[in-house]
């Protein structure tokens, strides 16, 4: 996959912490670069590239990028833990590896800075973290990926496993509250208070099955299970069963020709629904990784590989001498009443862009899984 190697190099060569070319949200807003989950996704993928290739240019890039934001006392530029926004936890995952790889004490202190947010994060009546302070009583699928792998890893490595069960139980509540028992898919969000304009007043659920939200949840399960302590074998098996149910629910919706999934998963035949890159790449990664870790049988690997190949064939192309990855939904959420009401039409309205990290990073992670498999087979 020389083309993908070249594409990754192209993105890194053009990016600095102040102006990463993959953060299309920031570029469109014209805002100053900040500590954010989008860059966190990309830098995590770059660190994983270092692990698989041993090429120091990846470690140097990741270290330089995160170093720019982290102060010597462990505080983080542009990040306020008391905003209580789960998205801001995601970039904290990079700190575990960077601390071990570089020995920079400020990364260890910054891990505690990020953890301080989770200690104060408001919770729903079930004990789940609110997605954001500005969205009271709401659980979004996105938030499980943003926070839970970090939370579990912190507990295992730095807090004597004190709150591992809390993280585990938050997944179980989501299984009970947000899964549609008819098709096994999960709704994008849930309002514990039933007050949000977008939610069903009886169930508290939003209206649709958004692909990337389901993908965030799949990655959250795989990445959290990976760092769970050995003594939680029974709980890990339970999450493994929840995860397998999710993948088995997604496979009937996988496009037979491309191996990808649609932006609104169960409405593939309705125009203008489209095969979406970021969510498809996330599932490609999650499926292939979970086969490697033994959470899924060997036969599932082909489904993940098919999605990866389909994305590259459909959306990775060359324009004006530069590689481009298209088909990426820029952003989708539930909030502003005029703009983000969670209908099918809403998910179709959001911009589709190229080279955005929410699509690029999981495609790199899926590529790494293919490299790891090839390495193991040599």
N, C-alpha and C positions, 0 to 999 in steps of 0.2 A: 504493500500500500504506500508506495513512494509518494503518490499524490497527496496523501494525508500528512505525511511527514513534512512535505513542502508547505502545505497549508498552515500547519501549526507554526512552522518557522516564520512564515510570512506574518502571521498575527503577532507573534512575540517581538519580531524585529520592529514592528510599527507601534508597539505599546510601551507606555511608561505608567507608573502609578498615578501620575497626574492626568493621563489621557490614554486609557486603555481602549483600543479600537473595537473591542468586543462588547463594550457596555453601551449599547445603542440607546437605552433609556436615558442615560446621562447625556449622551451626545445630543439627543433630540431636545432635552430640557434645557440644555445650555448651562447646566449646573456644574459646580466645582466637584471634583472627584472626592468621594467619601468612602468610609468603611461600609461595605454593602454586601449583600448576599450574592449578587451577580459576579462580582470579582472573586468572591470566596469560592464559588463553583469552579471558576476557571483556574485559580491558583491551586486548588486541591487537585485538579486534573494534571496540572504541570508537575506538582510534587510526585504524583503517581507515575508520571512519565520518567522522572528521575529514578524512582525505585526500579522500574522495569528495564530501563536502558543503561543506567549508571552514568549517563551523560551529565557532567557537572553544569552544563549551561542551563539545564532546567532548574536545578537546585539554586543556582546563583540568581536566576530570574525571580523565582518564587521568594527567596530570602530578601532580595532587594525590594520587591514589591511590598511585602508585608512590613519589612523594616521601616519603610517610609511612613507608615501609619502608627507604629507602636513606639511610644516614648520610653525612656529609660526606667521610669517608675512604674511601667506597666499600663499606664493610661493609654487610650487609643484616640488619635485625632478624629474629630467629627463624630465620635460615638459616645452616647450618653446611655448607660445601662438603664437609667430611670425612665427612658422613653418606653420601655417594656414592649419592644417590637421584636417578635421572634425572628424575623428575617435577619436582624443584626447579629444573631448568634452564629449563623452559618459560617461566616468567615473565620470564626474562632476555631473551627476544626483544623485549619491549617497550622495553628500554633503548636499542637501536640507534636507533629512531625518536625516542624522547624526547630523547636526547642531541643529535641533529641539529636537532630542532625547538625545544628550549629552551636549548641551550648549557650546561646544568648539568654542570659538570665531574665532579660526584659520580656521574653516570650512566655516564660513560666509565670511571671507576674501578670501578664496580659490574659492568660488563661483564667486566672482568678478574677480579673476584671469582668470578663464575659460571664463567668459563673455567677458573679454577684447579681446579674440581671435575673437569672433563673431563681435565685433565692427569694427575690421579691416579686416575681411575675404574678400578676393576679390570676385567679383560677375560677373555673366554672363550678357549679354545684357538685359535679362529678370529680373534681380535683384536676381537671385538665387545664393546661396553660391557656389563657386568652391568647388569641393570635397577635393582637396588638392592643395597647391601652386605648387607642382611638376606636377600636371595635370591641366594645365591652361584651363579655359573655359568649364570644364567638370562637368556635374551633374551625380552622381551615385545614384541609389536608396538607397544604404547603407547609404549615407550621411544624408538622411532625418531622419532616426532613430537616427543616432549619434548626430545630432544637434537640430532638431526642438522641441522635447519635453522639452529639457533643455531650449531652447530659449523662448518658450512660458511660461514655469513656472517662469523663471527669470523675464520676463516682468510683469507677474501678481503679483508676490510676492515682487519684489524689484525695479521696474521701472515704477510704476503707469500705466502699460499696454500700454506704449508708442508705442511699436513696435509689438504688437500682430497681427495687420493686415499684417505686412510684412511677418511674419511666415506663416500665412494663405495663402497669395498670392503665396508664393513659392510652396505650394502644388498644387494650381490651374495651375501654369505654367507646373508643371510636368505632370499633367493630360492632358493638351493640347499637350505637346511636346513628351511624352514618351509612351503614351498608344496606342496600336494597336487597331484601331476601329473594326477590323474584329473579334477578339476573346476576347477583353477586357483585355488582359495581357499587362504588361509593359516591355519594353526592359531594360537591365541591366544599360546602361549608354547612355549619350548624349553629343556630343561635339558641343558647340555653334559656334565654329570657323570652324568646318568641316575639321580640319587639322589633327586629330589623325588618325594613320594608320588603326585603327580598325573600323572606323565609315563609314557609307554610306555617300558618298560625297554630296548627295542631302538632306537627312533627318537629318544627323548628328548622327544617332542612331547606336548602336551596333547590333549584329546579332541575339542574342538569349534571351530566357526568362529563366533566372536562378532563381531557386526556392528560394534560401535564399534572393536574392535581392528583390523579390516580398514580401517575408516575412518581411524583414526589413521595407518595405514601409507600409505593413499592420499594423505592430506594431507602426510605426511612427504616422499613422493616429489615432489609438486608444488611444495611450498614450498622444498625443497632444490634442485631443478632450477632454480627461479627465481633463486637467488642464486649458482649455479655460475659460475665464470669462463669467459670466451669460449674460452680455450685448451683447455678440457675438452669441446669440442663432441662428440667421439666418445663420451666417457663419458656425457655428457648424453643422447645419442641412445640409448645402451644402457638407461639408466634410463627413458627415455621408452617404450621397447619393453616393459620390465618393467611400467610403469604401465598401458599400453594393454592388456596381457594381463590385468591385474587387473580393469580396468573391463569388459572383454569377458567375464570370468568372472562378474562380479557381475550383469550385465544380465539373464541368464536367470532370476535369482532376484528381480528387481524385481516387486513386486506390480502386476498389470496395472491394477487399479482405482485405487489410491491413488498409485502411483509410489514407495511406500516399500519398505523392506526389513524382514525379521523379525529379532528379537533374536538367535536362532540361525539363521543365514542360510539353510541348506539344509534346515530342518525346519519350513517354514511351515505344513504341514498338521497338525502335531502340537500338540494342546492342552497347556498354555495358552500356547503361543508367541504373540507379539504383534508388531504393527508398531511399531517403536521409533523415537523421534524423533531422538535425538542422532546415531546412526550414519547415519540417512537424511539428516539435514541436512548431515553431513560430506560424504557422497557428492554431495549436490546442489551444495555449494560446490566440491568438488574437480573435479567434471566440468565445471561451467560455467567455472571459472577455467582449467582446462587447455585448453578450447576457445579462450578468449581469448588464451592464451599460445602457441597453436599446437601443443600436445602431442597433441590429439585433433582429428579432423575436425569440421567445423561440425555435421554431423548428430547428434553426441552431445549437443549443448546441450539438446535437447528432453528427454532422459532426466533431466538435472539439474533442469531447470525443472519437470518433472512431479513429481519428488520434493518440491521446495520447495512447490509448490501443494498437493500432497496433505497435507503436514504442516500447513500453515495451515488447510486445510479440516477435517482430522480432529481436530487437537489444540489449535488456537489459538481460545480462546473467552472469553466474558465471564462472570464470576461475581461477584455482589454489587458490581457497578459497576467491577470491576477485570479487566484482561485476564490470562489464564493460558495458559501453554504446557505441555501435559501429555505423557504417554507417554515420559518420560525415565527410562532406567535410571540409578539413582543411582550405582552403582559395581559393578564386577565385577573380580575378580582371581583369583590362584591363590596359596594360602598356607596358612593355618590348616587343618589336616587335618579338623577337625570341620565347618568352615564353607565352605571354598572349594576344593572338589575338582575343579571344572571339568567336571562332568557337565551334561547337558541340564537336569536338575532344578535344579542349582545356579543356572544362568543365569535360570531362571524364579523362583527364590526371592528374588533381590535386589529391593529396593524400587523401585517405579516412582513417580516424583515429578513435581512441577510446578515450572517456573520455575528449573530448575537450569542453571548456566552451560554445562555440557557439552552441553546441547541448545540453549540460547539463543544462545551465541556462534557456533557454526557456522551457525545459521539467519540471524543477522545478516550473517555473511560471505557466505552465499549471496545474501541480499538485496542486498548491495553489488555482487555480480557482475551481478545483474539491472540495477541502476542504472547500472553502467559500460557495459553493453551498450546500454541505452536512450540514454545520453549519446553513445555512438559513432555511433548511428544517426540522431541529430538532424541 
